[in-house]
């Protein structure tokens, strides 16, 4: 007797608009944290960590792409 196999429930997915907005917010939030850290370290240490400027600009992109790929 052929019994139908139970179908696995498909995971619920966010809409593309929601995913785009969340990705943008996370990228901007990460950028704001990085800029805040740079400003704070400038006032506390009285020097700019020049090695950190490229990281502050590139890490938000990495975080946003990682977040977006998590939901694909």
QUIQUI-V914695 format. One record per residue. N is the residue number from 1. RES is the residue in one small letter. SS is DSSP state (a for helix, b for strand, c for the rest). OMEGA is omega in degrees with one decimal (* if undefined). NEAR is the number of other C-alpha atoms within 12 Angstrom. Layout:
N/RES/SS/OMEGA/NEAR, N/RES/SS/OMEGA/NEAR
//
This chain:
1/x/c/-179.8/3, 2/x/c/175.9/4, 3/x/c/-179.9/5, 4/x/c/178.2/6, 5/x/c/179.4/6, 6/x/c/-179.3/6, 7/x/c/176.8/6, 8/x/c/179.4/6, 9/x/c/178.9/7, 10/x/c/-179.3/6, 11/x/c/179.8/8, 12/x/c/-175.2/8, 13/x/c/176.6/14, 14/x/c/177.0/16, 15/x/c/-178.4/13, 16/x/a/179.5/13, 17/x/a/178.5/12, 18/x/a/-180.0/14, 19/x/a/178.1/21, 20/x/a/-179.2/19, 21/x/a/178.7/17, 22/x/a/178.3/21, 23/x/a/178.9/27, 24/x/a/179.9/22, 25/x/a/179.2/21, 26/x/a/177.0/24, 27/x/a/179.6/27, 28/x/a/177.8/24, 29/x/a/177.5/20, 30/x/a/176.6/25, 31/x/a/178.6/26, 32/x/a/176.3/19, 33/x/a/179.5/19, 34/x/a/178.5/24, 35/x/a/176.0/25, 36/x/a/177.7/17, 37/x/a/178.2/21, 38/x/a/180.0/26, 39/x/a/178.5/20, 40/x/a/-179.0/17, 41/x/a/176.9/18, 42/x/a/-178.6/17, 43/x/a/-178.4/13, 44/x/a/-175.4/12, 45/x/a/-178.4/12, 46/x/c/172.6/11, 47/x/c/-179.3/14, 48/x/c/175.6/17, 49/x/c/-172.9/21, 50/x/a/178.2/13, 51/x/a/-174.4/11, 52/x/a/-176.7/19, 53/x/a/175.9/20, 54/x/a/178.6/16, 55/x/a/-179.8/21, 56/x/a/-179.8/27, 57/x/a/-175.6/22, 58/x/a/-178.0/19, 59/x/a/177.4/24, 60/x/a/177.7/26, 61/x/a/179.3/23, 62/x/a/-179.8/21, 63/x/a/-179.2/25, 64/x/a/178.9/26, 65/x/a/177.4/22, 66/x/a/177.8/16, 67/x/a/-178.3/22, 68/x/a/-179.9/26, 69/x/a/177.7/13, 70/x/a/-177.3/13, 71/x/c/179.0/19, 72/x/c/*/14
//
